[in-house]
Amino acid sequence: MQTSMRPPSKQASRADFKTEMQKKRDPSQKLNEAQGQLLVNLARYTLMERLGQQIPQAQYDSLNTALTDSCFQRSCGVFVTLTISGQLRGCIGNLTSNEPLASGVRRNAINAAFHDPRFAPLSASELDQIEIEISILSEPQPLIYRDGDDLLNKLRPNIDGVIIRKEAASATFLPQVWEQLPQPQDFLVHLCMKAGLTADSWRNSELEVSIYQVQYFEEHTARS
């Protein structure tokens, strides 16, 4: 399943939010910061290549060698998010996947830059302005709940990404969206509207709800 799942803004409290997320991070995620940065570099090099920009051969070879590590060959959901000055510029990914992680990053980097229907394709002039974030997803798990109040109580702000489904309608928000919608009720209202459902659809137990966690990495180098 390929989807986009970030609202079109980010707040200035990003550093504090990431610290809190790191404290609560799913312990099953195994990548360290250096490995995460390799995936961020992979996304940037993929976009540079697509836009016809030259990549130093030594850096390209070094990255490809590092990506042969088995940790980049496992299959899992992954999202690539692009922002410019804190504003969303593209976000596409998969909740689950049968392809290697590195391949998923390549594919979703291209999709986020050029195929997110909310935005025009990324231009070469924008490439140095974008900031890249990679989100690696745990396997979604069903969330059983009795009613709307029980659902509110079971959601874990800043930890859980949430998927909702009702018949043909579905939508999801990454855990990072809690930064912008910290109240569970607001989070669910916006998620239901994103799915094309009424804002109060979460109040009944007819929604199929699943949750997942993420490990995410941002570029270390600021770009102007």
Protein Blocks (a to p, Z undefined) as FASTA:
>chain_A
ZZddbdfbdcfklmmmmmmmmmmgcfkbmbdfklmmmmmmmmmmmmmmmnopacdfklmm
mmmmmmmpmklmpccdddddddeehiafbdcddfbdcbdfklmmmmmmmmmmmmcfkbcc
ddfklmmmpccdddddddddddddfblmlmmmmpcghkaccdddehjbccdddfklmmmm
mbfklmmmmmmmmnopafklmmpckbccddddddddddfbdcZZ
